[in-house]
Amino acid sequence: MICIFSPAGELTGGTYRSLRSMLGFPRGKFRLFMPLDVKLSLLNALKQLINDPLLYSLVASAEELNPIGTCKGKWRCYVNYGKKLIPQLKESKCEVIYVPHEHPYIPLGFGSSVKWAMLLQVTPVVGSLITEEGRGFRLFWKNMKLKYETSPIKILKGYYRLLTYKKLFKIGKVFAVSKSISYELEKLGIGSNVEVLWPGVGVDPCQQKNPPNNRDIDVIFFARLLPEKGIYDFLKVVKILQQQSPRIKAIAIGMADEQNYQRIVTYSKNQNINVNIVHNLKRDEAMRLLGRAKLMIYPSKFDAFPLAVLEALSCGTPVIAYNIPAIRLNFETPAVMKVRPGDIIEMAELALITLSNYYEFADEAIKFASMFTWENVSQTEWSRISSL
C-alpha cells in the first residue's frame, strides 16, 4: 500500500496540482493521510474557491492525523512529528510514504526506517534563480538579497535549511515537477540526485475562452498576490503601458489575505494605476477572465513549472514572463515571450508590441498547452511512486 501524506492546507497551485494528479491514481492502491487542521483548512478553501466535487471528496475522505499547526516555525517539532508518523503509518500497512510537497523537516523524522519519497514543486528556500552568476553559497546569497532584501542572519538560516535537503537526498527518493529544480539545485551546490517527472504539471483545456479577435481585457496577472510572484512588477508594467495608451484595461487576480490585498490596492491608487485587483476569486470565474484576456504579464521570481502559464496558454492567451529557469527550460514556444528578470521597461515595450498582434499566438498557445494532460501527469507520477 502506498500512503500519501499531505501537510498542505492552503490551496496554492502546488496543492491543486497534487490533488488533481491524485485523482488519476488507481483507487484502492493508495491511502491519503492529512493532519486534522490541514484537512479542515483545505476543505474550507476547496468549498470557497473550487466547485469540484471530486477534489472535495478526495480530501474529505483523507484519514485524519494529529494537528500539525502547533509546530509552525519549530523545525524540531516537525522532525518529531515525522517520527511519530512512522508507527501510525506502519500500522496502516504502508509500504511507501509519499509526500507530494517539499518539506525539509518532516521527512527527516522518517529517516531510513521506511521507504519514502518526496516531490519538489519549487526549488527549496530560494524559489527560483533570478541571477545565475556564481555557484553555491555565493549564488544563494545573491538571489536572496535581490529577491527579498533580507538580513544576513535570515540568509544564513535559509541556507542551513537548504542544506537539509542534501541530507534528505541520501535517505529518501526525491522527485521534481520541473527541470529547473534539478538545474538550480546543482548550481546551488546541493546536488542533482533528483528525478524529474515529465510532464510534471497538466492543464485542462480552457472551456470559456473568447475568440482571439473578441477580447476585452488587455493585460492580466494571474498568481498569488505576493511580491515574489510579481504583483508589484506587474503594476509597474501597467503604469508604463497606460502612460503610452491610457485606455489599456488591466486586471490582477489571485489569492491574498486581506492585509496584503489592501496594501496592493493602496499602492496602485498612490501610483495612479488604473487596474482592477480581485482577490480570492472562484476558480471558474478566474478562468473566464483568462479567456477574455489578450495577454498575460507574468513577472514571477518564484516558480518551477507555473500552472498559471499553462492555463493562460490553454485559453489561447500569450504570456510575457521573466526568463528565469522555470520559464526558459519548460516553455519552448513563441507564445511565451521572455525578458530579463527585473527589466520592467523591456517587459512593457514587448507588451505594447504584442497587444497589436496577440491573436497570432492563439493557435500556438493552445497547441503547446495540449501536450500537458492530467492523465499523463498521473500516470507518470504513479509509475515512479509504485516502482519504489
N, C-alpha and C positions, 0 to 999 in steps of 0.2 A: 504494500500500500504506500502511495506517495502522499505525504502530508504537507500541505501548503500553509505556511504561517505568514499572515499579513499584519504588520504593525502600522499600516497607513490608514488614518482616519479622515484625511482630507481628500476631497475629490479633485486632485490635480490631474494633469494629462497622463502622468505616470500611473496613477491609481486606475484611471479609466482604461488605460492600455492593458494593465494586468487583468482586470476583471473581464474586459472584452475578449482577451485571449483565452481566459479560463473557460468561457462559455463553450469553446470548441474542444475542450479536453473530454476524453471518454468518461461518461458517467459510471460511477461505481469503482473507478480506478484511483480516485483521489479523495481526500477529505480536507476541507478548508477550516482552519483554526484562526480565531481572532481574539485579542483581549476584549473584554466586555465593553469598556469605554470606547475603544476604537470602533467596534462594531456599531454601537449606537450612534456615534458621530457620523459614520459613513452612511448608515441607513437614513439619517436625517438629511444629509447632503443629497443623496440619490432621490429622496422624495421631493425635495425642493427644486432640484436642478435638472433631473433627467426623468423623462416619462418612459421608463424601460422596465417592464415587469420582470424580464428575465434577469437583468442585473440585480434588481432589488431582491428577487427570490434567491439568487446565488449568495448574496451577503446575509440575508435573513436566515438562511439555513446553516451558516457557519457555526461551528462548535465554539462555545464561549470559554475563554480562559480568564485568569485573574487580570484585573485592570492594570494598565501599564503607565497611566498618567502620572503616578507618584514618582516615576523615575526621571521625569523631564529634567534634562541637563546634568544628570548624575551618571557618569559612564559606568561606575562600579555597580550601580543598581541595575543597569541594562545587562551587564555581564551575568550578574546573579539571576536575573530574570531568565536568561538563556539557559543557565544551569538547571534551574527548577523546571524548565520546559521539558528537558530530556526524559525524565522518568514518566511524565504525563503522556508524552507522545509515544514512548516505547510501549506503554501500557495499551495504547491505541493501535499497536502493531504497525507503527510507521517504519518502513524500511529506508526511506529517504525523506529528509526535511528540506523543503524548498521555500526560500524567502524571496519573493519577486520584487524586492525593493532593496536599495543599498542601505545597509545599516552596519556601522563598524563594530558595534559592541555586543549586540545580542548573539551573533554567531560565534564570538569569542567564548561565550558561555557554553556553546555546543562542543567546542574543542574538536577532538578526533574520535569521540566516543560513539559517534553515529555518522552515517553518510549524510552530507548536507550540501546544498548548492544555493548560491545567491545570484540575483540578477541586478546588474548595474544599469540604471536608466539615465544616469548622468555621470560625468567624471566626478568622483567624490571630492568634496570640500571646495575645489576651485570652480566647478560647474562647467566652464569652457575656457580654453585659452584664447585670450583676445590679443596677446602678443606671443609669438613663438620663438623669440630670440633668447637663446640660452638653454640651459638644461637644469634638471634637479631643483635644489632649493632656491637658487637664484631666479629660475624661471617662475617658480611658485610665488616668490616674494614679489616679483614684478607684476604678476597678474592680480594678486590680492590688493596691492597698492593702487593699481589702475582701476580696479573694479569697485572696491569697497572703501578705499581711503581709510583703512582700519589701522589700529595701533600695532606696533611691533610685537607686543605680547600676544595679541589675538592672532597675529600671523603665525607666530611660533606654535601656539596651541593648535591652530589649524593644520600645520604641517605634521605635528605629532599625531593628530587624528588621521591624516592621510597615510602616515607610516604604518598605522594599524592594519591597513589593507594589505600591506606587504606580508604581514604575518598570516592574515586570513587566507591569502592565496596558497599558502603552504599546507593548510589543513583542510580546506574545502574546495569545491569546484565553483568557479565564478564565470558567469555568462554576462554578456553585454548586448544591448539592443542596437549599438552603433559602432561603426569602425572608428569613429572619432575617439571613443573612450579608450580603446587599447592604444591608439596612437598617442593620446595625451598622457596616459599613464606612463608609457615608455619614455616620453620626453621629460616627465617629472621625476624619473628615476625610480619608479615604483615597480617596474617590471611589466612584462607583456603576457603573463600567464592568464590570459582572459580569452574565452572563446566567444566570438561574435556570432549572434544569431542573425540569419538573413532569410527573409526580411524580419527585422526586429519590431517593426510597427506596421499596422494596417490601417485602412481607412474604408469607410463605406462610400459608395457612390453618392454624390450630392443629389438630393431629391428635390431641392427647391431653388435651383439656380435660374436667374433671369437670363434671357437671350443676351449674348455679348453686346449687342447694339442697343440694349434697353436696360441700362443700369443707372441708378440714381444716386449712388454713393461713390464719391471719387476715390477716397483712401480710407482704409480700415486698419485698425490694430486689433489683434485677437490673441490674448495671452493673459496670464495673471498680471494684475496692475501693480507691478513691482519695478523698482529701478533697474535691477539686473535683467529683467525681461524686456526692458527697452521703452517703457511707457514715456519717460521724460524725453528721451531721444526722439520718439515719435512726435511728441508735441512740438519739439523744436523744428522738426521737418515740416510739420503742418504750418507753423508760423511763417517759415520761408516761402512755402507754396502759396499761402494766402497773401503774402506781400506781392507776389508776382501775379496772382489771379485771385482776387478777393472772394469769388463765388465758389471756390473749392469747398466741397462738402466733405467733412471728416467725422469719423465716429471711432471711438475706442470702447471695446467690450472685453470684460474679463472678470476674474474673481478678485475680490478685495474685501478686507474688513472695513468697517465704517470710517475709522481714523485715517487709513491710507487713502480711501476714496475721497474724503473731504480735503485732504492735503493736495491731491492731484487736481481736484476741481478748483481749489483756491489758486493753485499755480497757474492753471490755464486762464483763469479770469485776470489775474495780475499781469499776465503776459499778453492779454488781448487776443487770445487764440480762440477762434470760433470752432468749437468741437463738442460733439455730444458724447459724454462719457457715461457709460452704462455698466453697472457692476452687478455681479451675481445673477446674470440673465439665464433663463432656462435654455438648455442646450438646443432644442429645436428652433427657438427664436434666434439664437446666435447664428445657427446655420443659415437661416433665412436671410439674415443681414449679410453674411459672407457671400451668398448667392446674388446679392444686389450690388456688390462692390466691384469697381473697375480694377482696383489694385490694393494689395495688402502690403503695408510697410511693417517690416518685422526686424527691428534693430536689437534683437536679443543678444545678450552676452552670457547666457546661462542655458545651454541646451546640449542635447546629444543627437536626438532624431525627432525634431519637433512635429508632433501630431498636427498642430495648428497649420503648419505649412502644407502638409498633405491634404488637410481638409479644404484649405483655400484652393489648391490645385484641382481637387475633385470637383469644385464648383466652377472651374474654368477661370479662376481669378489668379493672375500672375502675382509674383511676390518679389519684393526687393528686400534683401537681408544683408547683415554683416557677413563678411567672408571668414567666419570662424570655422574650425574643422568640422563641426556638426553640420554646417551647410555645405561647405566645399566638398566633403567626402561622400555625402549622401544624395545631393540634389544636382546631378549632372543633366540639367535640362535648361534650355534657353528661357523657360517660363519662370525660373528662379534666377534673378539677377543679383550679383554680389558686389558689394563695395567694401572698402577698407573699414575695419571696426572703428567706430567713433567718428567717421567722416560724415557729419550731418549735411554739409554743403553738397558733397558728391551724391548723397542719397536723394536730396531734394532735387538736384538737377536731373538725375536719372528718372525720378518720379514724374517730373514735368514732361520729359520726352515720352515716357511710357504711356502716360494718360492720353496722348494723342493717337496711339495705335494699340491700346491694351487688348482689343478684341482679336488681334492677330495671334495672341498667345493662347487663346482659349483651348483650341484642339490639342495643342502640345501639352498643356497643363493637365487636361483630363486624361490623355493617353498615358502620361507619366504616372499619375496617381493610381491608375487602374492596375498597375503592376503590384500594388501593395494591398493584398486582401487579408482580412482577418483569418480566413480559412488557412492560408499559407503560414501566417504567423503562429496560429495554434498548433498546426501540425509540426512545424519546425521546433517550437518550444517543447512540446510534449515529447517529441522524439528524443531530444537531448536530455530531458529530465529522466525519462524512463530508461535510458541507456545506462544510468547510474546504478 
